[in-house]
Amino acid sequence: MSHSNIDFSDLPNEILLNILKKLDNIGVLYSLFGVIDERFDSLLQDDIFTNTLNLLTNSADNSSSLIDPILDRFCIDILPRIHYNVKHLILESTSMGRIFLTGTFPHVTRLHVFNFGQHIALNYFANESSVQHIFKHQITELILENSDQYDKTILLKEYTQNIYASILTFFENLIHLSIVESSLIRKYPPLSICNLSPTTFFSFILTKLCINVESINDCLYLLDGRLKQLTTLIIQIGYIDNDSSIIHNTNDLPNLKCFSLTCYNQTDAYDTQLIPILRRMTYLEKLTLYIRIHSRATFVDGTNLHKDVLIHMPRLHTFSFYFNTENLFDDSVHHLSDKDIQQTFTNIGYHQIACSVNYCRNYRATCHVFSIPFIFNRLEKISNKFPNIIFNNVTYLMVSDAIPFKYEFFIRIAKSFPSLKYFSILNIMSPLWNFNSYTADNIDSCSYIEYLNLTSLDVKYVDDYYIEQFLLDTNTYAPRLIEIKV
């Protein structure tokens, strides 16, 4: 049988496109653009390869600009010839200026910037910028991964006016703005508009906003009418307290269709501050809540959620939630079980939920209740008793209990949290078991406890036994661990 050699470039356009579109477009452009012939270059200028350009090197931990030889080739040989086709750019802040100088990019409307900081805003998001015409008039969707570190030296009002408010003013056609954290444990300066002018952080056309805010007061200000067309609001709040001096606006929010609120710090103002805001959202279709509550007379359950919130949202079709309630209990009072709490949600039509109720020796009770699948990336103060499900999205976990953790508990953690990066353990009780007492059969059946993505381990508040007999034992495998806090 004779064999004939077929050159790659001899294939019909349709077959070539079907092959190449299965590959990474950046790799295809870098390797093939300007290498074969004009016909091939014309093919590579198709929208499939040029509409969205992700000019980053991604790893599991961070994103950085393309290495110099690849970036050089794009800036010198490729971008000057395809800039007219580009609609969506994903890039790192340090290479942004160089990239935009390679062409006019007349159709770019979406921009995603990694390692954003206030120096970038001051240099590029200003009328004196060499690329101001693109940003000012073309960009409708802006995503900024803010790497500025929030500390007490930063004046939030000043940062808000100089950075966040200036962005809304400068980008004249912006309809979507998302400012997100560059790391789960690295907090950027939150928006703080309390007591600032109503024209600060103001827009007639913005429809989607995702941002961290300092307090519940800032949430109230965002809903005071300064963002009249807002349909989606996604916020992470620093704290929710009862110190607000703001008189609640009780008007409905007819444009708001999607609302997400996350607060990692515990609050005792859920009923007084948050519930009144939620009741204004009568046209809401999608709701996401992550709330940790303390000093409440009862656990948050399906019954009071329906009465206080859901009954006021007749159009709601998607509700994702996590509630952690901590309170004191009296032995004379009936103790609610996991099934008791779950039943209250079943009664109102929510069946995909999980619950864990714990009564501790110090007369403190804790209830975790959440929708399944668990969509959030952070979970705190779970104990020996937690639901037997897989938490694929959780990257930060803090475990705490008055009862010692045994070896089997850590096996469960490794299996239930496959994406875990940051692991904090709080338990001063000695486990009263000896790892070396496990038989060879026990060890073989358990094999390694594998934390394949774990990068940071906090064991500052544990009994030394955990460090000596388990956490530092060779039977634990954490290949990417780079930080241990002891």
C-alpha positions in Angstrom: 0.0 0.0 0.0 1.4 3.4 -0.9 1.2 6.4 1.4 1.0 10.0 0.3 2.1 12.9 2.4 -0.5 15.7 2.8 0.8 19.1 3.8 -1.1 20.8 6.5 -1.6 23.9 4.4 -3.1 21.8 1.6 -6.2 21.0 3.7 -9.5 22.7 2.8 -10.3 25.8 4.8 -13.3 24.1 6.5 -11.2 21.3 7.8 -8.4 23.6 8.9 -10.9 25.7 10.9 -12.4 22.6 12.5 -8.9 21.5 13.6 -7.6 24.9 14.7 -10.6 26.1 16.6 -10.1 23.2 19.1 -6.8 24.6 20.0 -5.9 27.7 22.2 -6.2 30.7 19.9 -3.1 32.4 21.5 -1.0 29.4 20.8 -2.3 29.1 17.2 -1.6 32.8 16.5 1.8 32.7 18.0 2.9 29.5 16.2 1.3 29.9 12.8 0.4 33.6 12.0 2.8 35.0 9.4 4.6 31.6 9.1 2.9 29.7 6.3 1.2 31.9 3.6 -1.3 34.7 3.1 -4.2 32.2 2.7 -3.4 30.8 6.1 -3.0 34.2 7.7 -6.4 35.2 6.3 -7.9 32.1 7.9 -6.3 33.0 11.3 -7.9 36.4 11.2 -11.3 34.8 11.6 -13.4 35.9 14.6 -12.8 32.6 16.3 -9.1 33.4 16.8 -9.2 37.2 17.1 -12.3 38.3 18.9 -11.1 37.5 22.4 -7.4 37.6 23.3 -6.2 36.4 26.6 -2.6 37.7 26.8 -1.8 36.1 30.1 0.2 33.2 31.4 -2.0 31.4 33.8 -1.0 29.1 36.7 -3.1 27.7 39.5 -2.0 30.5 41.8 -1.7 33.6 39.8 -1.8 35.2 36.4 1.0 37.2 34.8 1.9 38.7 31.5 3.1 36.5 28.6 6.8 35.8 28.7 8.8 38.4 26.8 9.5 36.4 23.6 5.8 35.6 23.1 4.7 39.2 24.0 7.3 40.6 21.7 6.0 38.6 18.8 2.4 39.6 19.4 3.3 43.3 19.8 5.6 43.4 16.7 4.1 40.9 14.3 0.5 39.9 15.2 -1.5 42.7 17.0 -0.7 45.4 14.4 -2.4 43.1 11.8 -5.4 41.9 13.8 -6.2 44.8 16.2 -9.2 45.7 14.0 -10.9 42.4 14.9 -10.4 42.4 18.6 -13.4 42.9 20.8 -12.4 41.5 24.2 -8.9 41.9 25.8 -7.7 40.1 28.9 -4.3 41.3 30.0 -1.9 42.1 32.8 -1.6 45.7 33.9 2.2 46.0 33.3 1.8 45.1 29.6 -1.4 47.1 29.0 0.3 50.3 27.7 2.5 48.4 25.3 -0.3 46.3 23.9 -2.7 49.2 23.2 0.1 51.1 21.4 0.2 48.4 18.7 -3.0 49.5 17.1 -6.2 51.5 17.3 -8.5 48.6 18.5 -11.6 50.3 17.2 -14.0 47.5 18.3 -12.7 46.6 21.7 -15.6 46.9 24.2 -14.6 44.5 26.9 -11.5 44.8 29.1 -10.3 42.5 31.8 -7.2 43.8 33.7 -5.2 41.6 36.2 -3.0 43.1 38.9 -4.9 46.4 38.8 -3.9 49.1 41.3 -4.4 52.8 41.9 -1.3 53.6 39.9 -2.9 52.1 36.8 -6.0 54.1 37.3 -4.1 57.3 37.7 -1.9 56.6 34.7 -4.3 55.2 32.2 -7.9 56.1 33.3 -7.3 59.8 32.7 -7.8 62.3 29.9 -4.0 62.6 29.6 -3.6 58.9 28.8 -2.4 58.0 25.3 -5.2 55.4 25.0 -7.9 57.5 26.7 -10.0 57.5 23.5 -10.4 53.7 23.7 -11.2 53.6 27.4 -13.4 56.7 27.5 -15.7 56.0 24.5 -15.5 52.3 23.7 -15.4 50.2 26.9 -18.8 48.9 28.0 -17.6 46.1 30.2 -14.7 46.5 32.7 -13.3 43.8 35.0 -10.5 44.8 37.4 -8.7 42.3 39.6 -7.6 44.7 42.3 -4.2 43.9 43.9 -4.0 46.9 46.1 -3.7 45.7 49.7 -6.2 47.2 52.2 -4.6 48.4 55.4 -5.2 51.2 57.9 -3.0 53.6 56.1 -5.4 53.9 53.2 -8.1 56.6 53.5 -11.2 54.9 52.1 -13.0 58.1 51.2 -10.0 59.4 49.3 -9.5 56.0 47.5 -13.2 55.9 46.6 -13.1 59.4 45.1 -9.8 59.0 43.3 -10.3 55.5 41.9 -13.8 54.1 42.0 -15.7 57.3 41.3 -13.2 58.4 38.7 -13.7 55.2 36.8 -17.4 55.8 36.5 -16.8 59.3 35.4 -14.0 58.5 32.9 -15.6 55.5 31.2 -18.6 57.2 29.6 -20.3 54.1 28.1 -19.6 51.7 30.9 -22.6 49.4 31.7 -20.8 46.6 33.5 -18.2 47.2 36.2 -16.7 44.4 38.3 -13.9 45.0 40.8 -12.8 41.7 42.3 -10.1 40.4 44.6 -6.9 39.1 43.2 -6.7 36.6 46.0 -9.2 35.1 48.5 -7.0 36.2 51.4 -5.9 39.6 49.9 -8.5 42.3 50.6 -8.5 45.4 48.4 -9.8 48.8 49.7 -13.6 48.6 49.7 -15.9 51.3 48.3 -16.9 53.8 51.0 -19.5 56.4 49.9 -21.1 57.2 53.2 -21.4 61.0 53.7 -20.0 61.7 50.2 -21.9 63.7 47.7 -24.8 61.9 45.9 -23.0 62.6 42.6 -20.0 60.6 43.8 -20.1 57.1 42.2 -23.0 58.0 40.0 -24.2 56.7 36.7 -27.3 56.8 34.5 -26.3 53.8 32.4 -24.6 51.2 34.6 -26.6 48.0 34.8 -24.2 45.6 36.6 -21.9 46.3 39.5 -19.7 43.9 41.4 -17.6 45.4 44.2 -16.6 45.2 47.8 -18.1 47.8 50.2 -17.1 48.8 53.7 -20.5 48.5 55.4 -24.2 48.0 55.1 -24.5 51.8 54.9 -22.7 51.7 51.5 -25.1 49.2 50.2 -28.0 51.5 51.2 -26.3 54.4 49.4 -25.8 52.3 46.2 -29.6 51.7 46.3 -30.5 55.4 46.9 -31.1 56.1 43.2 -27.6 57.1 42.1 -27.4 54.0 39.9 -30.9 54.3 38.3 -30.5 51.5 35.7 -28.9 48.9 37.9 -30.2 45.4 37.3 -27.4 43.3 39.0 -25.7 44.2 42.2 -23.0 41.8 43.6 -21.4 43.0 46.8 -19.1 41.7 49.6 -19.7 43.7 52.8 -17.0 44.3 55.4 -19.5 44.5 58.3 -23.2 44.7 59.0 -24.0 46.5 62.3 -26.8 48.3 64.1 -24.9 51.7 64.2 -26.4 52.9 60.9 -27.9 56.4 61.2 -29.4 56.2 57.7 -33.2 56.2 57.5 -34.1 53.2 55.4 -35.6 54.0 52.0 -38.7 51.8 51.8 -39.3 52.3 48.1 -39.3 49.2 45.9 -36.4 48.6 43.5 -38.2 47.7 40.2 -35.1 47.5 38.0 -33.1 45.2 40.3 -33.3 41.6 39.1 -30.2 40.0 40.6 -28.7 40.6 44.1 -25.8 38.9 45.8 -24.5 39.7 49.2 -21.6 38.1 51.0 -20.4 39.0 54.5 -17.7 36.9 56.1 -17.8 38.7 59.5 -20.5 37.8 61.9 -23.4 40.2 62.4 -26.1 40.7 65.0 -28.0 43.1 62.7 -29.5 40.6 60.2 -33.1 41.3 61.2 -32.8 45.0 61.7 -30.5 46.0 58.8 -30.6 43.4 56.1 -34.2 42.2 56.1 -35.6 45.7 55.4 -33.3 46.0 52.3 -34.3 42.6 51.0 -38.0 43.4 51.3 -37.6 46.3 48.8 -36.5 43.9 46.1 -39.9 42.8 45.0 -38.9 42.3 41.4 -35.9 40.1 42.2 -35.3 37.0 40.1 -32.0 35.7 41.5 -30.8 36.0 45.1 -27.5 34.9 46.6 -26.8 35.3 50.3 -23.8 34.3 52.5 -24.4 35.5 56.0 -22.9 34.6 59.4 -25.1 35.6 62.4 -24.6 35.7 66.1 -26.8 36.5 69.1 -30.0 35.7 67.4 -32.8 34.1 69.4 -33.4 31.3 66.8 -31.6 29.8 63.9 -32.3 31.1 60.4 -34.6 28.4 58.9 -37.0 28.0 56.0 -40.0 29.2 58.0 -38.6 32.6 58.9 -36.9 33.1 55.6 -40.1 32.6 53.8 -42.0 34.9 56.1 -39.3 37.6 56.3 -37.9 37.6 52.7 -39.1 35.1 50.1 -42.8 35.9 50.3 -41.9 39.5 49.2 -40.2 38.2 46.0 -42.9 36.6 43.8 -40.6 36.5 40.7 -37.7 34.8 42.4 -36.6 31.7 40.6 -33.0 31.1 41.9 -32.0 31.3 45.5 -28.5 30.2 46.6 -27.6 30.7 50.2 -25.4 29.9 53.2 -26.5 30.9 56.7 -24.4 30.2 59.8 -26.2 31.1 63.0 -24.6 31.0 66.4 -26.5 31.5 69.7 -26.6 30.5 73.3 -29.0 27.7 74.3 -30.7 26.4 77.5 -30.7 22.7 78.3 -34.4 23.1 79.2 -35.2 24.1 75.6 -35.9 21.5 72.9 -32.8 21.0 70.7 -33.5 21.3 67.0 -31.9 18.6 64.8 -30.5 18.7 61.2 -33.8 17.1 60.1 -35.9 19.7 61.9 -34.1 22.6 60.0 -34.2 20.7 56.7 -37.9 20.1 57.1 -38.6 23.9 57.3 -37.1 24.3 53.9 -38.9 21.3 52.4 -42.1 22.9 53.6 -41.5 25.9 51.4 -40.3 23.9 48.4 -36.5 24.0 48.8 -35.3 20.4 48.8 -31.7 20.7 47.7 -30.2 21.9 51.0 -27.8 20.5 53.6 -27.7 21.3 57.3 -25.4 20.8 60.4 -26.5 21.7 63.9 -24.0 21.5 66.8 -24.5 22.0 70.5 -21.3 22.6 72.3 -20.3 22.1 75.9 -20.2 25.9 76.6 -23.9 26.2 75.9 -23.3 27.6 72.4 -25.2 26.3 69.4 -24.2 26.6 65.8 -26.3 25.9 62.7 -24.9 25.8 59.2 -27.6 25.6 56.5 -27.0 26.0 52.8 -28.3 25.3 49.3 -26.7 22.4 47.2 -24.5 22.6 45.3 -22.4 24.8 47.6 -21.4 27.6 45.3 -19.2 29.7 47.7 -15.4 29.5 48.0 -15.2 30.1 51.7 -16.4 28.1 54.7 -15.7 28.7 58.4 -16.1 27.1 61.8 -17.2 23.7 60.6 -16.8 21.0 63.2 -16.3 17.2 63.4 -19.9 17.0 62.1 -20.4 18.3 58.6 -22.5 17.1 55.7 -21.2 14.2 53.6 -21.0 16.1 50.3 -18.2 17.4 48.0 -17.5 21.1 48.3 -15.8 21.6 44.9 -15.7 25.4 45.1 -14.3 25.9 48.6 -10.7 27.1 48.6 -10.6 28.6 52.1 -11.7 26.4 55.1 -11.5 27.0 58.8 -12.4 24.1 61.1 -13.1 24.5 64.8 -14.4 22.3 67.6 -14.3 21.7 71.3 -14.1 18.0 70.6 -10.7 16.7 69.4 -10.2 16.0 65.7 -9.3 12.5 64.9 -7.3 11.1 62.0 -10.5 10.1 60.1 -11.7 13.7 60.2 -8.7 14.9 58.1 -9.3 12.1 55.6 -12.8 13.4 55.2 -11.6 16.9 54.8 -9.2 16.0 52.0 -11.9 14.1 50.1 -14.7 16.6 50.7 -12.7 19.7 49.8 -10.6 18.8 46.7 -9.9 22.5 45.7 -8.7 23.5 49.2 -5.9 26.1 49.2 -6.1 27.8 52.6 -6.7 25.6 55.6 -7.0 26.9 59.2 -7.4 24.7 62.2 -8.6 25.8 65.6 -8.6 23.1 68.3 -6.7 23.3 71.6 -7.9 19.9 72.7 -5.4 17.0 72.5 -6.8 14.3 70.2 -6.0 11.6 72.7 -5.0 9.3 70.0 -1.6 8.4 68.7 -0.9 8.3 65.0 1.9 5.7 65.6 -0.6 3.4 67.2 -2.3 2.9 63.9 -1.6 -0.6 62.6 0.0 -1.1 59.2 -3.4 -2.2 57.9 -4.9 1.1 59.0 -2.2 3.1 57.3 -2.4 1.1 54.1 -6.1 1.5 53.9 -5.9 5.2 54.4 -2.8 5.7 52.2 -1.7 9.3 52.1 -4.0 12.1 53.1 -3.6 14.2 50.0 -4.1 18.0 49.9 -3.1 18.5 46.2 -3.9 22.2 46.0 -3.1 23.3 49.6 -0.7 26.3 49.6 -1.3 27.7 53.2 -1.8 25.9 56.5 -2.6 27.8 59.7 -2.0 25.8 62.9 -1.4 28.7 65.3 -4.2 27.7 67.6 -4.0 23.9 67.9 -2.7 21.5 70.4 1.0 20.6 69.6 -0.1 17.0 69.1 -1.7 17.9 65.8 1.6 19.3 64.5 3.9 16.6 65.9 1.8 13.5 65.2 -0.3 14.4 62.2 0.2 17.7 60.3 3.9 17.2 59.9 3.8 13.4 59.5 5.1 11.9 56.3 1.6 10.3 55.8 0.2 13.7 54.8 1.0 14.7 51.2 0.7 18.4 50.3 3.0 19.0 47.3 2.2 22.7 46.8 2.3 23.8 50.5 4.5 26.9 50.7 3.3 28.5 54.0 2.8 27.1 57.5 1.7 29.4 60.3 2.6 28.1 63.7 
